[in-house]
Amino acid sequence: LQLSNKRYVSVREFKGKCLIDIREYYDAGGELKPGKKGISLTTDQWRRLKEAVDDIDEKIADLDG
């Protein structure tokens, strides 16, 4: 899932665990490759983030308001 020009969300398996990556990609000779800038969340961390979306949206609205 593309979030912006070079920022993507992907789901992958690493050492038998499911990870959700939010990462910047770079151009390597015409091919996009994952860069070091980003975060990998476990499924538990992903679920906690999803549960916090309403609170996060409220804080964003306060700051953007």
Secondary structure as the mmCIF struct_conf table of DSSP 4:
data_model
#
loop_
_struct_conf.conf_type_id
_struct_conf.id
_struct_conf.beg_label_comp_id
_struct_conf.beg_label_asym_id
_struct_conf.beg_label_seq_id
_struct_conf.end_label_comp_id
_struct_conf.end_label_asym_id
_struct_conf.end_label_seq_id
STRN STRN1 GLN A 2 GLN A 2
BEND BEND1 SER A 4 LYS A 6
STRN STRN2 ARG A 7 PHE A 14
TURN_TY1_P TURN_TY1_P1 LYS A 15 GLY A 16
STRN STRN3 LYS A 17 ALA A 28
TURN_TY1_P TURN_TY1_P2 GLY A 29 GLY A 30
STRN STRN4 GLU A 31 THR A 42
HELX_RH_AL_P HELX_RH_AL_P1 THR A 43 GLU A 51
TURN_TY1_P TURN_TY1_P3 ALA A 52 ALA A 52
HELX_RH_AL_P HELX_RH_AL_P2 VAL A 53 ASP A 64
#
